[in-house]
Amino acid sequence: MIYRAAGMFFAFVLIATALCRADQMQIVPTDSDRSAFAKGEAKQRAIDMFQDPRVCGIVILRERCLSDLDALIGGAGAAGNDANAERMRDFARTGDIDRFDKKWSDANSLMFPDAAWTSDPRETWLEGAGVVLESSYGPSPPMISQIMSLPMYKDLAKHAGTAGPYGTLIPRELAAAVQATAVPSQKDTTDGVLDDVQKVQDALLPALKTLFPSQAQPAVSVADTPKGDMQLGVYVASANEMFESPTLFLQPSSRAFLNSVALQLANVQLDPASAAQTRILAQGFLTANGPDDWKRFHADWQNLWGRALASLKTERKDAFAVGMLSAQIAYNAAILREAGPAQEQLDMLSGASLSSADVPGLADKRSAVVAAGPRDWAALNQAASALTSAIMSP
């Protein structure tokens, strides 16, 4: 009887799991659902930016950086925003590290007020789901990440019944268990204290990845022109800068971006073996899931993009260099403030030939960068960012 009862229970679990999965397969996110989920992802990226502000130094990510911050605190003139918030918006817009207030790094997790759960529970639930999925990609040890996310998981479990079909993504027995889980301190290393959270993650996160697949941010588009070679240079410089932040690198939108850039590099490789290696690396970016992958892929990336540059003819190589240097100079001026490398980059930019008529004012914008010099960081960032933006314009 005992074995039979256990078998019947096991069969019940299998049937319940199959029905749950069938319900998940029938979920079709609406545009409103996708917007709410994306807003949650953006809010979490803003929290990540507080922990590592280097992301806003990357010129082609500054628009997203500002959009993420606005998702969290509201846009210009939003009710409740003070001068400090507007200063942070200016930081996100320019990447100027002098505008970043380290006090914002104290914000390391998100909670939604009860009023949000009451006024629009489905949208709030989807925002929370976006938060927990985005936060799951960080480089923190799993237990620390689970502790930081537990309050949001408790809310998702509590309000699963008001989330429409999405409530089926958390099995009822796990929802009840997570709601009953006490929030431990970060010093609590008791075995099993977060087992229920792990089970919810195992059930919820794969379903969210399927329902709301990540897209490359920014999207990669390279024309078969000298301007396209410059754009490829900007993309490669931006990829190099992403590697400086494991938090940014591990975001799926970043890894999709790296995949796209690597595929573009494979297309310009003259050596078939190098092209094949680059395509393998491109695929690897999509499955990277931890700091060890970040370290391993960095060495491969440096080697392969260098080979791609070396394979270009002189005029294409110069165009690539102009794009790459413009993005590097802006990032250095905004974040790193290294005078020696800045001077070297300015010398190289000054000596590179210009061959694109597709970039309005290209020569004047390059001259403005060179004239700014390696010490006036604000002016150099502004001029180099303007050159980079011109190169990346449609």
Backbone hydrogen bonds, N-H to C=O, Kabsch-Sander energy under -0.5 kcal/mol:
donor,donor_aa,acceptor,acceptor_aa,energy
5,A,1,M,-2.8
6,A,2,I,-2.5
7,G,3,Y,-2.4
8,M,4,R,-2.7
9,F,5,A,-2.6
10,F,6,A,-2.6
11,A,7,G,-2.5
12,F,8,M,-2.2
13,V,9,F,-2.4
14,L,10,F,-2.3
15,I,11,A,-2.4
16,A,12,F,-2.9
17,T,13,V,-2.7
18,A,14,L,-2.5
19,L,15,I,-2.5
20,C,16,A,-2.3
21,R,17,T,-2.5
22,A,18,A,-2.1
23,D,19,L,-2.2
24,Q,20,C,-2.2
25,M,21,R,-2.1
26,Q,22,A,-1.0
26,Q,23,D,-0.7
27,I,24,Q,-1.4
34,R,30,T,-2.5
35,S,31,D,-2.3
36,A,32,S,-2.3
37,F,33,D,-2.6
38,A,34,R,-2.6
39,K,35,S,-1.8
40,G,36,A,-1.8
41,E,37,F,-2.1
42,A,38,A,-2.5
43,K,39,K,-2.3
44,Q,40,G,-2.0
45,R,41,E,-2.4
46,A,42,A,-2.0
47,I,43,K,-1.8
48,D,44,Q,-2.5
49,M,45,R,-2.3
50,F,46,A,-1.7
51,Q,47,I,-1.2
52,D,48,D,-1.9
55,V,52,D,-1.1
56,C,53,P,-1.5
57,G,54,R,-1.7
58,I,54,R,-0.5
58,I,55,V,-1.2
59,V,57,G,-0.7
61,L,58,I,-2.0
62,R,58,I,-0.6
62,R,59,V,-1.4
65,C,61,L,-2.5
66,L,62,R,-2.6
67,S,63,E,-2.2
68,D,64,R,-3.0
69,L,65,C,-2.1
70,D,66,L,-2.6
71,A,67,S,-1.9
72,L,68,D,-1.2
73,I,69,L,-2.8
74,G,70,D,-2.2
78,A,75,G,-2.1
81,N,78,A,-2.2
86,E,82,D,-2.1
87,R,83,A,-1.9
88,M,84,N,-2.0
89,R,85,A,-2.0
90,D,86,E,-1.9
91,F,87,R,-2.0
92,A,88,M,-2.6
93,R,89,R,-2.0
94,T,90,D,-2.0
95,G,91,F,-3.7
97,I,95,G,-0.6
97,I,334,A,-2.4
99,R,96,D,-2.3
100,F,97,I,-1.2
102,K,100,F,-0.6
104,W,101,D,-2.1
105,S,102,K,-1.6
106,D,103,K,-1.6
107,A,104,W,-1.6
108,N,106,D,-0.8
116,A,113,P,-0.9
117,W,113,P,-1.2
118,T,114,D,-1.6
119,S,115,A,-2.7
120,D,116,A,-1.9
124,T,120,D,-2.4
125,W,121,P,-2.6
126,L,122,R,-2.2
127,E,123,E,-2.3
128,G,124,T,-2.5
129,A,125,W,-2.3
130,G,126,L,-2.2
131,V,127,E,-2.1
132,V,128,G,-2.4
133,L,129,A,-2.1
134,E,130,G,-2.2
135,S,131,V,-2.6
136,S,132,V,-1.1
137,Y,134,E,-1.2
138,G,135,S,-1.3
145,S,141,P,-2.3
146,Q,142,P,-2.5
147,I,143,M,-2.3
148,M,144,I,-2.3
149,S,145,S,-1.7
150,L,146,Q,-1.5
152,M,149,S,-0.6
153,Y,149,S,-2.2
154,K,150,L,-2.8
155,D,151,P,-1.8
156,L,152,M,-2.6
157,A,153,Y,-2.5
158,K,154,K,-2.4
159,H,155,D,-2.4
160,A,157,A,-0.9
162,T,159,H,-1.7
163,A,160,A,-1.4
166,Y,163,A,-1.3
167,G,164,G,-1.6
168,T,165,P,-1.5
169,L,166,Y,-1.9
170,I,167,G,-1.2
174,L,171,P,-0.5
175,A,171,P,-2.4
176,A,172,R,-2.3
177,A,173,E,-1.6
178,V,174,L,-2.7
179,Q,175,A,-1.9
180,A,176,A,-1.2
181,T,178,V,-1.2
188,D,185,S,-1.5
189,T,187,K,-0.6
193,V,190,T,-1.8
195,D,192,G,-1.4
198,Q,194,L,-2.1
199,K,195,D,-2.0
200,V,196,D,-2.1
201,Q,197,V,-2.7
202,D,198,Q,-2.6
203,A,199,K,-1.5
204,L,200,V,-3.4
205,L,201,Q,-1.9
207,A,203,A,-0.5
208,L,204,L,-2.2
209,K,205,L,-2.4
210,T,206,P,-1.6
211,L,207,A,-2.5
212,F,208,L,-2.6
217,Q,253,S,-1.6
221,S,219,A,-0.5
225,T,223,A,-1.6
229,D,225,T,-1.8
230,M,226,P,-1.9
231,Q,227,K,-2.6
232,L,228,G,-2.4
233,G,229,D,-1.8
234,V,230,M,-2.0
235,Y,231,Q,-2.6
236,V,232,L,-2.5
237,A,233,G,-2.4
238,S,234,V,-2.5
239,A,235,Y,-2.4
240,N,236,V,-2.5
241,E,237,A,-2.0
242,M,238,S,-2.1
243,F,239,A,-1.7
244,E,241,E,-1.1
245,S,242,M,-1.8
249,F,242,M,-0.5
249,F,245,S,-2.9
250,L,246,P,-2.2
251,Q,248,L,-1.1
254,S,251,Q,-0.7
255,R,251,Q,-2.1
256,A,252,P,-2.3
257,F,253,S,-1.5
258,L,254,S,-2.7
259,N,255,R,-2.0
260,S,256,A,-2.0
261,V,257,F,-2.5
262,A,258,L,-2.6
263,L,259,N,-2.0
264,Q,260,S,-1.7
265,L,261,V,-2.2
266,A,262,A,-2.2
267,N,263,L,-1.4
268,V,264,Q,-0.7
268,V,265,L,-0.8
269,Q,265,L,-0.7
269,Q,266,A,-0.7
275,A,271,D,-2.4
276,A,272,P,-2.4
277,Q,273,A,-2.3
278,T,274,S,-2.3
279,R,275,A,-2.0
280,I,276,A,-1.9
281,L,277,Q,-2.2
282,A,278,T,-2.4
283,Q,279,R,-1.9
284,G,280,I,-2.0
285,F,281,L,-1.8
286,L,282,A,-0.7
286,L,283,Q,-0.7
287,T,283,Q,-0.6
287,T,284,G,-1.0
288,A,284,G,-0.8
288,A,285,F,-0.6
293,D,290,G,-0.7
294,W,290,G,-1.8
295,K,291,P,-2.3
296,R,292,D,-2.4
297,F,293,D,-3.1
298,H,294,W,-1.4
299,A,295,K,-1.1
300,D,296,R,-1.2
301,W,297,F,-3.0
302,Q,298,H,-2.4
303,N,299,A,-1.8
304,L,300,D,-2.4
305,W,301,W,-2.7
306,G,302,Q,-1.3
307,R,303,N,-1.6
308,A,304,L,-1.9
309,L,305,W,-2.2
310,A,306,G,-2.1
311,S,307,R,-1.3
312,L,309,L,-1.4
317,K,313,K,-2.9
318,D,314,T,-2.4
319,A,315,E,-1.6
320,F,316,R,-2.5
321,A,317,K,-2.4
322,V,318,D,-2.4
323,G,319,A,-1.9
324,M,320,F,-2.6
325,L,321,A,-3.2
326,S,322,V,-2.0
327,A,323,G,-1.8
328,Q,324,M,-2.3
329,I,325,L,-3.0
330,A,326,S,-1.8
331,Y,327,A,-2.1
332,N,328,Q,-2.7
333,A,329,I,-2.4
334,A,330,A,-2.1
335,I,331,Y,-2.7
336,L,331,Y,-0.8
337,R,332,N,-3.7
339,A,337,R,-0.7
342,A,338,E,-1.8
343,Q,339,A,-2.3
344,E,340,G,-2.0
345,Q,341,P,-2.7
346,L,342,A,-2.3
347,D,343,Q,-2.4
348,M,344,E,-2.1
349,L,345,Q,-2.6
350,S,346,L,-2.5
351,G,347,D,-1.6
352,A,348,M,-1.1
357,A,355,S,-0.5
362,L,359,V,-1.6
365,K,361,G,-2.7
366,R,362,L,-2.4
367,S,363,A,-2.3
368,A,364,D,-2.0
369,V,365,K,-1.6
370,V,366,R,-2.3
371,A,367,S,-2.5
372,A,368,A,-1.2
373,G,369,V,-0.8
373,G,370,V,-0.7
376,D,372,A,-0.6
377,W,375,R,-1.6
380,L,376,D,-2.7
381,N,377,W,-2.7
382,Q,378,A,-2.2
383,A,379,A,-2.6
384,A,380,L,-2.7
385,S,381,N,-2.4
386,A,382,Q,-1.9
387,L,383,A,-2.0
388,T,384,A,-2.5
389,S,385,S,-2.6
390,A,386,A,-2.0
391,I,387,L,-2.1
392,M,388,T,-2.0
393,S,389,S,-0.6
393,S,390,A,-0.8
